[in-house]
Amino acid sequence: MEKRLYSIAEAARALSLSHWTIRAWICQKKINTVTMGSRRLLAAQEIERLARTGVGKRAPQAKSGIRGRNY
C-alpha cells in the first residue's frame, strides 16, 4: 500500500526544498495540508502538484531577508 500523507520533512526532501520553505508556503496558504492532531501533513497529490510546477527543480536564487541585509 502506497503512503498517502507525508510529513513536512518528507515533503521537503521529495521536493529538494527546505522544511522552512514548506512551512512558509503553508502559512501563506500556497500549500494545502491535512491536520491530524497537532501534525500538519501533505497529501501525495499536493506534493505531485508542486513537483509538476517544478518548484524543487529551480536554480538557486539570491537569498533575501535578514541574512541578506548589512546592519
C-alpha positions, 0 to 999 in steps of 0.5 A: 500500500502506497503512503498517502500523507507525508510529513513536512520533512518528507515533503521537503526532501521529495521536493529538494526544498527546505522544511522552512520553505514548506512551512512558509508556503503553508502559512501563506496558504500556497500549500494545502495540508491535512491536520491530524492532531497537532501534525500538519501533513501533505497529501501525495497529490499536493506534493505531485502538484508542486513537483509538476510546477517544478518548484524543487527543480529551480536554480538557486536564487539570491537569498533575501531577508535578514541574512541578506541585509548589512546592519 
